[in-house]
Amino acid sequence: MQRRVQWNKNRKYVKKGFRTPIIDEMIFDRVVKEICLFYELDRDRLIHNKSRDRKTKDYPLYRQLTYYLIKKYHDELDIYITLTVMGKRFDKTHATILHSIKTVKGFMQTDAKFRKEVLSLQNKIETILN
């Protein structure tokens, strides 16, 4: 897949497309809402959980899935978003976001049940975003 890039004056590449707070917020809210509905989760715990209590044992995986889907839909819509910006939404570092995306991709390759769940979730989100 060929990336469409252009160079700006500071010699940093910028992906063509546009990034507006409205679209960012729409993607973020839709993905978080659908994951919370699909897995019956609490939105605040999904986004801001720092505790280690047993009730939130599965939340890290769902949070990783959230990062993966947010990045996926930004890329599909050709909207540039950095991992740092994504991390600030969840009080995480860019490295955590990158590791999480790789983890979800790995789970999708090895776990058929998880892959089915993710594809079902993607279908729900895509029908709403389109």
mmCIF file of the C-alpha atoms, coordinates in Angstrom:
data_MODEL
# 
_entry.id   MODEL 
# 
loop_
_atom_site.group_PDB 
_atom_site.id 
_atom_site.type_symbol 
_atom_site.label_atom_id 
_atom_site.label_alt_id 
_atom_site.label_comp_id 
_atom_site.label_asym_id 
_atom_site.label_entity_id 
_atom_site.label_seq_id 
_atom_site.pdbx_PDB_ins_code 
_atom_site.Cartn_x 
_atom_site.Cartn_y 
_atom_site.Cartn_z 
_atom_site.occupancy 
_atom_site.B_iso_or_equiv 
_atom_site.pdbx_formal_charge 
_atom_site.auth_seq_id 
_atom_site.auth_comp_id 
_atom_site.auth_asym_id 
_atom_site.auth_atom_id 
_atom_site.pdbx_PDB_model_num 
ATOM 1   C CA . MET A 1 1   ? 0.000   0.000   0.000  1.00 0.00 ? 1   MET A CA 1 
ATOM 2   C CA . GLN A 1 2   ? 1.452   3.304   -1.048 1.00 0.00 ? 2   GLN A CA 1 
ATOM 3   C CA . ARG A 1 3   ? 1.252   6.130   1.467  1.00 0.00 ? 3   ARG A CA 1 
ATOM 4   C CA . ARG A 1 4   ? 0.345   9.572   0.293  1.00 0.00 ? 4   ARG A CA 1 
ATOM 5   C CA . VAL A 1 5   ? 2.661   11.995  2.069  1.00 0.00 ? 5   VAL A CA 1 
ATOM 6   C CA . GLN A 1 6   ? 3.866   15.506  1.576  1.00 0.00 ? 6   GLN A CA 1 
ATOM 7   C CA . TRP A 1 7   ? 6.658   17.475  3.210  1.00 0.00 ? 7   TRP A CA 1 
ATOM 8   C CA . ASN A 1 8   ? 5.914   20.602  5.174  1.00 0.00 ? 8   ASN A CA 1 
ATOM 9   C CA . LYS A 1 9   ? 8.330   23.479  5.801  1.00 0.00 ? 9   LYS A CA 1 
ATOM 10  C CA . ASN A 1 10  ? 9.730   21.869  8.955  1.00 0.00 ? 10  ASN A CA 1 
ATOM 11  C CA . ARG A 1 11  ? 10.822  18.799  6.936  1.00 0.00 ? 11  ARG A CA 1 
ATOM 12  C CA . LYS A 1 12  ? 8.307   16.559  8.687  1.00 0.00 ? 12  LYS A CA 1 
ATOM 13  C CA . TYR A 1 13  ? 5.938   14.486  6.632  1.00 0.00 ? 13  TYR A CA 1 
ATOM 14  C CA . VAL A 1 14  ? 2.217   15.017  6.958  1.00 0.00 ? 14  VAL A CA 1 
ATOM 15  C CA . LYS A 1 15  ? -0.355  12.569  5.690  1.00 0.00 ? 15  LYS A CA 1 
ATOM 16  C CA . LYS A 1 16  ? -2.711  14.156  3.218  1.00 0.00 ? 16  LYS A CA 1 
ATOM 17  C CA . GLY A 1 17  ? -6.201  14.624  4.507  1.00 0.00 ? 17  GLY A CA 1 
ATOM 18  C CA . PHE A 1 18  ? -7.596  16.743  7.233  1.00 0.00 ? 18  PHE A CA 1 
ATOM 19  C CA . ARG A 1 19  ? -7.974  16.474  10.954 1.00 0.00 ? 19  ARG A CA 1 
ATOM 20  C CA . THR A 1 20  ? -10.694 18.322  12.745 1.00 0.00 ? 20  THR A CA 1 
ATOM 21  C CA . PRO A 1 21  ? -11.702 18.074  16.373 1.00 0.00 ? 21  PRO A CA 1 
ATOM 22  C CA . ILE A 1 22  ? -15.275 17.249  15.331 1.00 0.00 ? 22  ILE A CA 1 
ATOM 23  C CA . ILE A 1 23  ? -14.264 14.155  13.338 1.00 0.00 ? 23  ILE A CA 1 
ATOM 24  C CA . ASP A 1 24  ? -11.768 13.078  16.013 1.00 0.00 ? 24  ASP A CA 1 
ATOM 25  C CA . GLU A 1 25  ? -14.444 13.366  18.679 1.00 0.00 ? 25  GLU A CA 1 
ATOM 26  C CA . MET A 1 26  ? -16.997 11.535  16.540 1.00 0.00 ? 26  MET A CA 1 
ATOM 27  C CA . ILE A 1 27  ? -14.666 8.568   15.937 1.00 0.00 ? 27  ILE A CA 1 
ATOM 28  C CA . PHE A 1 28  ? -13.519 8.484   19.556 1.00 0.00 ? 28  PHE A CA 1 
ATOM 29  C CA . ASP A 1 29  ? -17.054 8.630   20.970 1.00 0.00 ? 29  ASP A CA 1 
ATOM 30  C CA . ARG A 1 30  ? -18.466 6.079   18.543 1.00 0.00 ? 30  ARG A CA 1 
ATOM 31  C CA . VAL A 1 31  ? -15.715 3.508   19.123 1.00 0.00 ? 31  VAL A CA 1 
ATOM 32  C CA . VAL A 1 32  ? -15.814 3.892   22.910 1.00 0.00 ? 32  VAL A CA 1 
ATOM 33  C CA . LYS A 1 33  ? -19.623 3.730   22.974 1.00 0.00 ? 33  LYS A CA 1 
ATOM 34  C CA . GLU A 1 34  ? -19.817 0.607   20.802 1.00 0.00 ? 34  GLU A CA 1 
ATOM 35  C CA . ILE A 1 35  ? -17.137 -1.230  22.795 1.00 0.00 ? 35  ILE A CA 1 
ATOM 36  C CA . CYS A 1 36  ? -18.925 -0.354  26.042 1.00 0.00 ? 36  CYS A CA 1 
ATOM 37  C CA . LEU A 1 37  ? -22.246 -1.606  24.654 1.00 0.00 ? 37  LEU A CA 1 
ATOM 38  C CA . PHE A 1 38  ? -20.767 -4.737  23.081 1.00 0.00 ? 38  PHE A CA 1 
ATOM 39  C CA . TYR A 1 39  ? -18.883 -5.861  26.202 1.00 0.00 ? 39  TYR A CA 1 
ATOM 40  C CA . GLU A 1 40  ? -21.201 -4.197  28.773 1.00 0.00 ? 40  GLU A CA 1 
ATOM 41  C CA . LEU A 1 41  ? -18.465 -1.980  30.218 1.00 0.00 ? 41  LEU A CA 1 
ATOM 42  C CA . ASP A 1 42  ? -18.401 1.269   32.164 1.00 0.00 ? 42  ASP A CA 1 
ATOM 43  C CA . ARG A 1 43  ? -17.152 4.119   29.952 1.00 0.00 ? 43  ARG A CA 1 
ATOM 44  C CA . ASP A 1 44  ? -15.155 5.871   32.690 1.00 0.00 ? 44  ASP A CA 1 
ATOM 45  C CA . ARG A 1 45  ? -13.357 2.686   33.686 1.00 0.00 ? 45  ARG A CA 1 
ATOM 46  C CA . LEU A 1 46  ? -12.544 1.960   30.047 1.00 0.00 ? 46  LEU A CA 1 
ATOM 47  C CA . ILE A 1 47  ? -11.011 5.382   29.452 1.00 0.00 ? 47  ILE A CA 1 
ATOM 48  C CA . HIS A 1 48  ? -9.424  6.382   32.769 1.00 0.00 ? 48  HIS A CA 1 
ATOM 49  C CA . ASN A 1 49  ? -8.927  3.237   34.818 1.00 0.00 ? 49  ASN A CA 1 
ATOM 50  C CA . LYS A 1 50  ? -5.701  3.199   36.803 1.00 0.00 ? 50  LYS A CA 1 
ATOM 51  C CA . SER A 1 51  ? -6.844  0.863   39.576 1.00 0.00 ? 51  SER A CA 1 
ATOM 52  C CA . ARG A 1 52  ? -5.893  -2.781  39.939 1.00 0.00 ? 52  ARG A CA 1 
ATOM 53  C CA . ASP A 1 53  ? -9.157  -4.111  41.358 1.00 0.00 ? 53  ASP A CA 1 
ATOM 54  C CA . ARG A 1 54  ? -10.448 -7.498  40.209 1.00 0.00 ? 54  ARG A CA 1 
ATOM 55  C CA . LYS A 1 55  ? -13.630 -6.124  38.674 1.00 0.00 ? 55  LYS A CA 1 
ATOM 56  C CA . THR A 1 56  ? -11.578 -4.512  35.921 1.00 0.00 ? 56  THR A CA 1 
ATOM 57  C CA . LYS A 1 57  ? -9.506  -7.583  35.036 1.00 0.00 ? 57  LYS A CA 1 
ATOM 58  C CA . ASP A 1 58  ? -10.514 -7.611  31.353 1.00 0.00 ? 58  ASP A CA 1 
ATOM 59  C CA . TYR A 1 59  ? -10.499 -3.859  30.852 1.00 0.00 ? 59  TYR A CA 1 
ATOM 60  C CA . PRO A 1 60  ? -6.894  -3.647  29.580 1.00 0.00 ? 60  PRO A CA 1 
ATOM 61  C CA . LEU A 1 61  ? -7.717  -5.857  26.591 1.00 0.00 ? 61  LEU A CA 1 
ATOM 62  C CA . TYR A 1 62  ? -10.828 -3.823  25.776 1.00 0.00 ? 62  TYR A CA 1 
ATOM 63  C CA . ARG A 1 63  ? -8.845  -0.609  26.172 1.00 0.00 ? 63  ARG A CA 1 
ATOM 64  C CA . GLN A 1 64  ? -6.234  -1.978  23.748 1.00 0.00 ? 64  GLN A CA 1 
ATOM 65  C CA . LEU A 1 65  ? -9.007  -2.829  21.322 1.00 0.00 ? 65  LEU A CA 1 
ATOM 66  C CA . THR A 1 66  ? -10.265 0.740   21.627 1.00 0.00 ? 66  THR A CA 1 
ATOM 67  C CA . TYR A 1 67  ? -6.842  2.118   20.667 1.00 0.00 ? 67  TYR A CA 1 
ATOM 68  C CA . TYR A 1 68  ? -6.665  -0.264  17.713 1.00 0.00 ? 68  TYR A CA 1 
ATOM 69  C CA . LEU A 1 69  ? -10.087 0.693   16.355 1.00 0.00 ? 69  LEU A CA 1 
ATOM 70  C CA . ILE A 1 70  ? -9.597  4.434   16.821 1.00 0.00 ? 70  ILE A CA 1 
ATOM 71  C CA . LYS A 1 71  ? -6.323  4.272   14.891 1.00 0.00 ? 71  LYS A CA 1 
ATOM 72  C CA . LYS A 1 72  ? -7.886  2.043   12.238 1.00 0.00 ? 72  LYS A CA 1 
ATOM 73  C CA . TYR A 1 73  ? -10.766 4.418   11.512 1.00 0.00 ? 73  TYR A CA 1 
ATOM 74  C CA . HIS A 1 74  ? -8.513  7.473   11.436 1.00 0.00 ? 74  HIS A CA 1 
ATOM 75  C CA . ASP A 1 75  ? -6.324  5.701   8.871  1.00 0.00 ? 75  ASP A CA 1 
ATOM 76  C CA . GLU A 1 76  ? -9.313  4.560   6.792  1.00 0.00 ? 76  GLU A CA 1 
ATOM 77  C CA . LEU A 1 77  ? -10.665 8.093   6.627  1.00 0.00 ? 77  LEU A CA 1 
ATOM 78  C CA . ASP A 1 78  ? -7.180  9.346   5.699  1.00 0.00 ? 78  ASP A CA 1 
ATOM 79  C CA . ILE A 1 79  ? -7.007  11.522  8.791  1.00 0.00 ? 79  ILE A CA 1 
ATOM 80  C CA . TYR A 1 80  ? -3.625  11.998  10.418 1.00 0.00 ? 80  TYR A CA 1 
ATOM 81  C CA . ILE A 1 81  ? -3.505  11.332  14.158 1.00 0.00 ? 81  ILE A CA 1 
ATOM 82  C CA . THR A 1 82  ? -0.392  10.712  16.196 1.00 0.00 ? 82  THR A CA 1 
ATOM 83  C CA . LEU A 1 83  ? -0.091  8.056   18.865 1.00 0.00 ? 83  LEU A CA 1 
ATOM 84  C CA . THR A 1 84  ? 0.796   10.824  21.320 1.00 0.00 ? 84  THR A CA 1 
ATOM 85  C CA . VAL A 1 85  ? -2.528  12.565  20.695 1.00 0.00 ? 85  VAL A CA 1 
ATOM 86  C CA . MET A 1 86  ? -4.364  9.276   21.139 1.00 0.00 ? 86  MET A CA 1 
ATOM 87  C CA . GLY A 1 87  ? -2.438  8.581   24.330 1.00 0.00 ? 87  GLY A CA 1 
ATOM 88  C CA . LYS A 1 88  ? -3.417  11.909  25.854 1.00 0.00 ? 88  LYS A CA 1 
ATOM 89  C CA . ARG A 1 89  ? -7.081  10.931  25.542 1.00 0.00 ? 89  ARG A CA 1 
ATOM 90  C CA . PHE A 1 90  ? -6.441  7.903   27.760 1.00 0.00 ? 90  PHE A CA 1 
ATOM 91  C CA . ASP A 1 91  ? -3.626  9.292   29.949 1.00 0.00 ? 91  ASP A CA 1 
ATOM 92  C CA . LYS A 1 92  ? -1.159  6.879   28.312 1.00 0.00 ? 92  LYS A CA 1 
ATOM 93  C CA . THR A 1 93  ? 2.118   7.265   26.433 1.00 0.00 ? 93  THR A CA 1 
ATOM 94  C CA . HIS A 1 94  ? 2.547   6.785   22.699 1.00 0.00 ? 94  HIS A CA 1 
ATOM 95  C CA . ALA A 1 95  ? 4.562   3.622   23.421 1.00 0.00 ? 95  ALA A CA 1 
ATOM 96  C CA . THR A 1 96  ? 1.631   2.113   25.304 1.00 0.00 ? 96  THR A CA 1 
ATOM 97  C CA . ILE A 1 97  ? -0.680  2.852   22.374 1.00 0.00 ? 97  ILE A CA 1 
ATOM 98  C CA . LEU A 1 98  ? 1.774   1.325   19.880 1.00 0.00 ? 98  LEU A CA 1 
ATOM 99  C CA . HIS A 1 99  ? 2.250   -1.799  22.015 1.00 0.00 ? 99  HIS A CA 1 
ATOM 100 C CA . SER A 1 100 ? -1.519  -2.152  22.412 1.00 0.00 ? 100 SER A CA 1 
ATOM 101 C CA . ILE A 1 101 ? -2.154  -1.943  18.673 1.00 0.00 ? 101 ILE A CA 1 
ATOM 102 C CA . LYS A 1 102 ? 0.457   -4.628  18.040 1.00 0.00 ? 102 LYS A CA 1 
ATOM 103 C CA . THR A 1 103 ? -1.046  -6.793  20.792 1.00 0.00 ? 103 THR A CA 1 
ATOM 104 C CA . VAL A 1 104 ? -4.537  -6.622  19.285 1.00 0.00 ? 104 VAL A CA 1 
ATOM 105 C CA . LYS A 1 105 ? -3.167  -7.482  15.830 1.00 0.00 ? 105 LYS A CA 1 
ATOM 106 C CA . GLY A 1 106 ? -1.413  -10.492 17.354 1.00 0.00 ? 106 GLY A CA 1 
ATOM 107 C CA . PHE A 1 107 ? -4.559  -11.657 19.150 1.00 0.00 ? 107 PHE A CA 1 
ATOM 108 C CA . MET A 1 108 ? -6.554  -11.326 15.947 1.00 0.00 ? 108 MET A CA 1 
ATOM 109 C CA . GLN A 1 109 ? -4.099  -13.611 14.143 1.00 0.00 ? 109 GLN A CA 1 
ATOM 110 C CA . THR A 1 110 ? -4.098  -16.301 16.835 1.00 0.00 ? 110 THR A CA 1 
ATOM 111 C CA . ASP A 1 111 ? -7.559  -16.225 18.418 1.00 0.00 ? 111 ASP A CA 1 
ATOM 112 C CA . ALA A 1 112 ? -10.491 -16.925 16.079 1.00 0.00 ? 112 ALA A CA 1 
ATOM 113 C CA . LYS A 1 113 ? -13.145 -16.045 18.661 1.00 0.00 ? 113 LYS A CA 1 
ATOM 114 C CA . PHE A 1 114 ? -11.554 -12.668 19.369 1.00 0.00 ? 114 PHE A CA 1 
ATOM 115 C CA . ARG A 1 115 ? -11.200 -11.995 15.623 1.00 0.00 ? 115 ARG A CA 1 
ATOM 116 C CA . LYS A 1 116 ? -14.930 -12.715 15.141 1.00 0.00 ? 116 LYS A CA 1 
ATOM 117 C CA . GLU A 1 117 ? -15.827 -10.331 17.949 1.00 0.00 ? 117 GLU A CA 1 
ATOM 118 C CA . VAL A 1 118 ? -13.638 -7.592  16.491 1.00 0.00 ? 118 VAL A CA 1 
ATOM 119 C CA . LEU A 1 119 ? -15.079 -8.042  12.994 1.00 0.00 ? 119 LEU A CA 1 
ATOM 120 C CA . SER A 1 120 ? -18.617 -7.913  14.391 1.00 0.00 ? 120 SER A CA 1 
ATOM 121 C CA . LEU A 1 121 ? -17.748 -4.757  16.301 1.00 0.00 ? 121 LEU A CA 1 
ATOM 122 C CA . GLN A 1 122 ? -16.165 -3.211  13.203 1.00 0.00 ? 122 GLN A CA 1 
ATOM 123 C CA . ASN A 1 123 ? -19.316 -3.899  11.174 1.00 0.00 ? 123 ASN A CA 1 
ATOM 124 C CA . LYS A 1 124 ? -21.455 -2.138  13.782 1.00 0.00 ? 124 LYS A CA 1 
ATOM 125 C CA . ILE A 1 125 ? -19.160 0.879   13.898 1.00 0.00 ? 125 ILE A CA 1 
ATOM 126 C CA . GLU A 1 126 ? -18.808 1.134   10.120 1.00 0.00 ? 126 GLU A CA 1 
ATOM 127 C CA . THR A 1 127 ? -22.568 1.159   9.581  1.00 0.00 ? 127 THR A CA 1 
ATOM 128 C CA . ILE A 1 128 ? -22.874 4.019   12.029 1.00 0.00 ? 128 ILE A CA 1 
ATOM 129 C CA . LEU A 1 129 ? -19.901 6.038   10.711 1.00 0.00 ? 129 LEU A CA 1 
ATOM 130 C CA . ASN A 1 130 ? -21.025 5.723   7.089  1.00 0.00 ? 130 ASN A CA 1 
# 
